[in-house]
Amino acid sequence: MTMSASGGRGPAAPWLAEIRATVALAWPMVLTNLAQIAMTTTDVMMMGRLGPTALAAGTLGYNLYFAPVIFGLGLLLAASPMMASALGRKLHSLRDVRRTVRQALWLAIAVSIPIWLLLWQAEFFLLAMGQEPELARTAASYVRTLQWALLPFFGYVVLRSFISALERPGWALIIMFVMVAFNVLANWCLMFGNLGFPALGVPGSGLATTISSALMFAGLALVVSVERQFKRYQLFGRFWRPDWPRFRELLRLGLPIAGAMTFEVTIFNAAALLMGLISAPALAAHAIAIQIASISFMVPMGLSQAATVRVGRAFGARSVDGIRRAGWTAFCIGVGFMGLMAILMVTLPRTLISGFIDLDLPENQPVIELAISFLALAGLFQIFDGAQAVAAGMLRGLHDTKIAMIYSLLGYWGIGFTLGVVLAFPLNFGGVGMWIGLVTGLAVVSVLLVIRWMRRDRLLPWVSPNALL
């Protein structure tokens, strides 16, 4: 018997408690991630109302903006395991957590400045890439209003990591959902000139995102300043005081995370560019399959964030059993969910594709056939993507980030991209070959990360060998 009717405890009780704690922490994070996707999606949908040229320019500008954002985001994600382990060592570790938050905000400022300087030259970079001058000019005008969203967004990420480390992520979800609605309104006003505002076109969308990001940060800053459980940390008191040892520790942990995330994102950007060289239907089918996969990926991403906190707390408390339970619980939930999504993609591909393209139009048939093939491969893709995402979060909880970056470079670019290019072009597999490469790269990274996790005793010098089997 694992648990009696009277509430007695048995071998399964700690695992059931961990499942409840993980799910309670993860679901607001999952919905917050989905809300962020919704904000981007509404921007794209509203740009489409300005015409195909505006949509193309906006998409081009956002892709240029996205890569440095991911790099900066990776740097700041180091704050989460640092705060979680501090709270694991001492539940009310006010000073240690406050030091991390403050220096993470310093890091947000430090990384934003060079990215701003880089993005201000967006037109130059786009022209150097061979884009049409008018398209490059419009895209650059969008980036110049969008880039100022960077710092408040990074600040929001730091504060979201803080409340998540305290296992109170609900406020971030509430604020994000309110801002999604506000962003739609701001786009409507600033892009199209409604309610007396000037019609700014595509740059209006960038300005709307900047205002929304500023309000997101301001809203969460207000919450952590007045809500009883948060305000005792006094996060913004004496903010100007440097703490260089903590700043360097954030860089030490964050640079490998940023590198790993950048390697992953850029391989998908490269795959999209190569799909365009194969054919227009291949590019369209790829966009559909990736969008479907991206939506489902928000679940393991949220579980990865929860795993970092739960493993980090157990790591700080030096709880061998807690580390094992926290990691495997998040991993099994994440991979299990992605397994269900894989079944859905394989059995109902046309239903999923119908949300993006009219299945009855004859001219869409080449895209539909390719998208069905891509979704079949995306089934495997989903499982491996979920495994690598959650496993990376588990290892971050142990402050182990450098090896994951090396695995990402090896798996995504060394194996996956190389195999995809060889299959797609010399061997004439086309888009299917590129997808086989992507799946293989993800499989390699996920297997390596899981093996790393299974050998985690090497990362814990305070336990005896083989104690974590």
Secondary structure by P-SEA (a helix, b strand, c coil): cccccccccccaaaaaaaaaaaaaacaaaaaaaaaaaaaaaaaaaaaaaacaaaaaaaaaaaaaacaaaaaaaaaaaaaaaaaaaaaaacccaaaaaaaaaaaaaaaaaaaaaaaaaaaaaaaaaaaaacccaaaaaaaaaaaaaaccaaaaaaaaaaaaaaaaaaccaaaaaaaaaaaaaaaaaaaaaccccccccccccaaaaaaaaaaaaaaaaaaaaaaaaccccccccccccccccccaaaaaaaaaacaaaaaaaaaaaaaaaaaaaaaaaacaaaaaaaaaaaaaaaaaaaaaaaaaaaaaaaaaaaaaaccaaaaaaaaaaaaaaaaaaaaaaaaaaacccccccccccccccccaaaaaaaaaaaaaaaaaaaaaaaaaaaaaaaaaaacccaaaaaaaaacccccaaaaaaaaaccccccaaaaaaaaaaaaaaaaaaaaaaaaacccccccccccccc
